Amino acid sequence: MWFYRPILLCEVTGTAETQIPISTQEDKPRLSYKPKSSTRRVDRWLDFVVQIAGSAPVLLFILCGLFVWAFIGIHYSKTDEWVAIISDVQAILCYVFDSLLMRQILREYSDSTTIMAEIKSRSSSNSRMFAELKKRLGQDTTTRIVNMCKDEPLQPLDPSLKAHSFFARCMIFSATVFGHIITVALYWVAIAIWLGFGHSCGWTNRWQLYINDSTSALMIFVFAFLTCLRECYSKCTMTCVDAIFRTDATIELKLRELNQDQLPNLPEIVSPRKEGCFQTAIYYYADLIGTLVGIVILVLVIIAWVAAGPIFNHDRTWWLLIGTYAGLVGLFDSFVLRNIQAKVHDFIGDQTELVRACDEQIFADLSMPLPPLSTHIHHSLTHRLSRSMDKISSHLLMVVAGLILTIGCIMASSLMHWSVTGQLISNVPPSIIETFFMIILITGQNDADAKARIELTNIYHRRQRLLSFVVNARGQAGPARLSDAPASL
């Protein structure tokens, strides 16, 4: 019987492509990494839509739209319908970007976990062949080879800014600014200033609509920016992964030539974490968002909203309804996004540690010292504050708080019979909080990318050292001198 399971609760299997020496096959072995495409057409289409949404033209289009809205608003800002319509459009756009961002995060989990599984799959074969090679060389020759390669210079993995386009460099620089703790503080200072004008403005609906539209406009920009930023980071990560796979595959190929080994690489299975009931429920909800089911539901709600227009005489209450719905759902989704982002990054970090353990075992078997670790981690006060805020905002209890807040807004609006003021209760606080969480998502993404770059660099350096050992071993003794019984299929 078939049971639906979200991707975060499914096993991931990865098998590194076996590098058979050229002499035994017609085609040259493929050393580079090739991302795996989904077997389902709908998933491929969804990934394509996400890539388009994270492109530079879409971000520039969003920016131009916001500028046009600001200039037209100079003339129409006194019109209640204009303010309500813009609020609705912004809420719906943010709702759509919620689903796109969740799709990106789930894709990152799937791709990164598969990559780590393939690296471990190849490491298992390499570990076996290194042990056989050491046995044939003998301890003295092995020690001499280790001394020859342990001090060789290591090439950097970082593709450097020169490898990025001008747009990508601008995105990465801007991310460090938008994701800084000072930017978050300035955001709350602006909210405090708005609150300070509440008394002089009479705490009116228009006073609330001003901050609702302002935060919604900022939120649209942050959503589009974060989607584009994640695509830039993803391309950079794939460049690093490709360099690691090329080196790792070269090691495997040379070891097979030396050992006359043709045993295939075995599959590596990555099991999901065991989670509690509430976290599991969040995974199911996140999977529905990431498959864009939420957007389908939104379309149905919009159809129902349009059909209900004559009943409300298309008044301001009716205009705000769709924005209120999208805003409330977006509020809860922002808490879920932050939680899922942290869970995915933690799990990928665990898999990276397993790869490190496999590498350390190979180095220990060869009695070879590990290369120096790359640890470019900042320990400034602002960085520590950012990390603390990042950890708190992603906690499971914050999702519970988000759910309670969403239900509270619905109850408050219901008590006020969903009037304009009642709906603003379900619009303004969610908009302020959701915008804050989107800025925090940039902070979390910057931190995760920095850690991933360090870990990938360390993996790459370890493979450089192992490749150096294999090259020097080849010079000491070729296949003819290592003529023990070859491994066979």
N, C-alpha and C positions, 0 to 999 in steps of 0.2 A: 504493500500500500504506500502511496506517495504522500509524504508530509512536507509541508512548506517550512523551510528553515532560512532565516536571513543569512546573508553572506558572512556576517561576523561570527556566526555559530557553525559554519561549515568547515570541513577539513579542506586543506589546500595541498595539492600534490604537485611536486616539481621534479623533473628529471632532466639533468644536463645532457645536452647532445654529445654522444660518444665521439671522440676525436680519433678516428681510425687513420693511421699513417697513409700518406698518399700512395705508397707503393702497393697497397692492398685495395685501392679503390680508384675509380676513374676521376671523380670530382674532387676538387680541393676542399679540405675541411672548412666549414664556416666557423670562424673564431668569434665574430662579433655577436652581440646580444640582439635578439629580435623579440620585441614585445609580443605577448600572446594576445590574440584577438578573441573575443567571446564567440562561442559557437552559436549563440542566439542572435538573430538579425536585429531584434528590437534593442538588445543591449548595445550592438554596434552603432545603431542609429542614435541612441541616447548619448553614447560617448562622443559621437560626431557633433551632436548639438552642443554638448558641454565644451568641446574644443572651439567651436564657433563663438560661443558666449564668452570664452576666455581670451578671445583674440583682441588685438589692438583696435581694429575698426569698430568693434562693438563698444569698447570702453570709450573711444573718442566720440562715438554717436551718443552715448549716455551723457558725456560731459557737455556736448553741444545742446542736447535736449534740456539739460538743467539750466544752461545759460539762457536759452530761449524762454524757458519758463520764468526765470528771474526777470527778464526784460519785459515780457508781456504782463507779468504780475504787477509792474509799476502802474499800469493803467487799470487793470481789472482786480486789483487786490481788495478793493472795497466791496466787491460783489461776493456775497456768501456762496452762491453756486460755484463760482470760480474756485474758491478756496476748498470747497467740498470735493469738486471734481478732481482737482490736483491731488488732494489727499487720497482719493480712491485709486487714482492711477499709480501713485507712489506705493501704496500698500500692496496692490496687485503685482507690480514689478518686483517688489521685495519678496513676496510670496513665491514667485517663480524662481528667483535667484536662490531662495532657500533650498528648493529641490535640486537646482544645478550644483550648488555647493556640496550638498549631501552626496550627490552622485560622484563628485570629484573625490571626496574623502573615502567613499567605499571603493572607488577604483584604485585609489592610492593603496588601500589595504590589500586588495587583491593582487595588484602588480608587485608591490614590495614583498609580500609574503611569498609569492611565486619565485621572485628573484632570489630571496634568501634560501628557499628550498632547493633551487637549482645549484646554488653555490655549495650548499651542504652535500648535495648529491655528488658533485664533482670532487669535493674535498674527501669524501669517503674513498673514492677510487684512487685519488692521489696519495692519500695516506697509506693505502695498501701497497701502491707501487713504490713509494719512498722507502717503506720498510724493506721491500724486496731489493731495491737498489742498494740500500745500506748494507744488507746482508751480503750482497755480491762484491761490493767494494771493499768491505772490511772496515774495522774501526779506525785504523791508522789513516787510510786514504780518505775516509769520511771526515776525520778531524782536520786533515790538511785542506780539504775542499772548503770546510766551514771557515777556516782561517783566511782563505783566499777571498771569500765573498762577504764576510761579515762587515767589512768597513767600506764596501763599495757605495758610492753616493746614490741616494734615492731620488727619483724624479717626482716632482709634485703632481698630484692628481687634479688639483683645482684647475678647471679649464680657463681660469682667469677672465677678467673683464673683456679682454680683447676677443674672446670667443663669443661674446654676447653682442646682440644688436644694440644700437643706441637706445631703442625703446626699452629693451630688457634691462639695460643698465639704469635707465631712469626709474623703472618699476622697482628694482631692488633697492635703489637709494631711497626712493619715496617710502618704501615699506619700513625702512629703519626709522624714518621720521614719524609716520603715522602710527607705528606700533610702539613708540617710545612711551614710557611712563609719564613723561611731561605732557605729551599730547592728550593722554587720558585725563590728566589733572586739568588741563585747559578746557576740556570738554565739560567737566563738572563745574568749573568756574563759570562757563557760559550759561549753564543751567541755573546756577545760583543767581546770576545777574537777571535772568528772565523772571525768576521767582521774586526778585527784589522789586520788579516793576508791577507785580500783581496787584498791590494795593492801589497804586495810582491809576491802573487800568480798570479797576473795579472788579477784578477777578471774572471778567466777562468771557463768553464763549469765544469771541474773536481773539482775545488775549491767549486763550488756550490753543486756538487754531494756528496762531502764528508759530508757536514752538512746535506744534505737531507737524506743520509743513516744513519747517526748518530741519528738524531731526529726520523727517522722512526723506528730504532731499539729500541730506548727508548720508543717510542709510543706503539709498540707492547707489550713490557714488562708492561707498565702502564695499557694498556687495559686488558691484562690477569690478572694482579694483582688486578685491580679494580673489575673485574668480580668475582674473587675468594674471595676478601674481602667482597663484598656484600653478597655472599652466607654464609660466616662466621657470619656476622652481622645478617643475616636473621635467622639462626639457633639459635643464642643467643636470638633474639627477641621472637621467638616462644617459647623458654623455659620460658621466662618471662610471656608471654601471657598465657601459660598453667597454671602457678602458679596462675595468677589472675583469670582465669576461674574456677579453682578448688575451690578457696576460695569463689568466687561469687556464684557458683552453690551450694556450701555447705550452704551458707546463705539462698538461695532460698529454698532449701530442708527443712531446719530446720524451716523456717518461715511457709512453707506449713503444716508441721507437727503440729506446734503450733496453726495455724489459721484454720486448716482443709480446706485449700484453694486449689482448683483444676482448677482455671481459667488459661487457657494457656497463655504463653507469646505472646504478639502481635508483628507483624513485624514492624521494624523500617526502614524507607525509607530515604536514604541520597541523596539529590539532588545535582547536580553539580553546580559549580560556573557559574555565567553569565560572559562571557568574550567578548572582542571586536572581530571584524572581523579578524584581523591579528593573534591574539592569537588563535582564533578558527581554522584558517587555519594551524597553527603550530600543534595543536592537531591532525588534520587529517593527516598531514605529519608524525608526530610521531607514529601514529597508524599504518601507512603503514610500517614504519621502524620496529616497534615492532612485526608485523606479518610476518616479514622476506620477504615481497614483494620486498624490496630493493635488497635482495640477488638473487631473481629470475631474477630481471632486470640485475644485475651484470653478471649472467650466460649468459644471452642473449647477453650482450655487449661483453663478452669474446669470445663467438662464432663468433660474427661479426668481432671482432679484429683478431682472428685467420684466418678467411676467407680473411681478407684484407692483410694478410702477404705478399703474392706474389706481390701485387700491389706496396708495399713499399720495395720489395726486402729484407725484414727482416732486415732493417737497424736500426740504433740507434733510429731514429725518431719513427719507428714502435714499437720498444721495449718499449719506454717511454709512448706510447699513453695510454695503459691500466692503467699504474700507475698514469698518469695525471688525467684520468677520476675518478679513485677511490679516488685519493687525493683531488680533487675538491669537490666531493660529501661528502667525509669524513670531509672536512673543515666545510661545512655548517652544517653537522650533529652534529659536536662537539658543535656548538652554540646552536642547538636545544636541545641536550642532557642536557646541563647545565641549560637551561631555564625550561625544563620539570622536571628535578630533583628538582629544587627549588619550582616549582608550586605544585608538588606532596607532598613535605615535608610541605609546607605551609598549604595545604588543610588538611593533616593528623593532623597538629597542631590545626586547627580550630575544627576538630571533637573531638580531645582530650579535648579542652576547653568546648565543649558541655557536654562531660562525666563528667568533673569536676563540671559543673553547676548542673547537676542532682544529683551528690553526695552531694554537698553543701546543696541542698534543703532537702535531707533526714536528714542530720546532723542538719539542722536548725529546722526541724519538731520534732526531738528528743531532741532538746536543748542540743546537745552534741558538745563540741568543736572539731574542726578538728585536726587531728594529725599534728605534725610539718612537714613542707615542706622539701623535700630533694632538695637542691639547690647547687650542687657541680659544679658551673660555674666559669671558670677562667676569670679574668678581666685583664690579663697582656696586655702589649702593642702589643706583637706579635699576641695574640688571637684577639684583637680588629682589628688589621690590616687584619688578615685573614677573619674575619667576613665582614669587609668593602669590601674587594676584592671579596668575595663570593657573596655579594649582587649586586655589580656592574656587575660582569660577567654573572649573571643570568637574568639581566634586558631584557625586550622585545626589547629595542633599540639595544642591543648587537646582537640579532638575525638579526635585520634589517642591522646592520653593517656587519655581516657575509655574508648576501645575497649580499650586495653591493660589498664586497671584492671578493666574488666568481665570480660575473659577471665581475668585473674589471680584474681579472686574465684571464678569458676567452677572454675578448676583447684584452688584451695585447698580449696573445699568438696568437690570430687570426691575429693581425696586423703583427706579425713576422712569419706568415704562418706556425705556429706549428712546427717550426724548433726545434733542440735540445735546443738551448738557449731560444726560446719562450716557450717550454714546461717546462723548469726549472723554469720559472717565475710562472707557475701554479703548481709547485711541492714544491719548497723550502719555500716560505712564508707560504703556507697552512700547510706544515709539521711542521714548527716552531710554528705556532699559535695553531694548533690542539693539539700538544704535551703539550703546556702550559695549554690548557683547560682541558686536561685529568688529569693533576696534580691537577688543581683546583677542578675537580670532586672528587678527594680523600679528599681534604679539606672539601668540602661540605658534603660528606658522613660521615666523622668523626664527624663533628659538629651536623649533623642530628641524628646520632646514640647516641651521648652524651645527646642531649635533649630528645630523645625518652626514653632513659634509666631512666632519671630523672622523666619524666611524668609517665611512667609505675610503677616506684617505689612509687610515690605518690598515684596512683590508688590502688596499692596493699596494702599500709598502711591504706588507708581509708577502704578497705574491711576487713582488719584484725580487725580494731576497730569495725566495724559493726558486724562482726562475734562474737567478744567478747560480744557485747551487747546481741545478740541472745542467746548465751550460758548462760549468766547470767540470762536472762529473763526466760529461760527454767528452771533454778534452782528456780526462784521465783514463777513461776506458770506454771504448765504443761497444756497440752491440756484439761485435765478433768476440770480444773478450768476456762479455757477459752472456755466455752461451748456455746457461742452464736451461732446463726444460721450460719452454715458454708456456704462459697461461693460455688456455684455449676457451672457446665458447662452450 
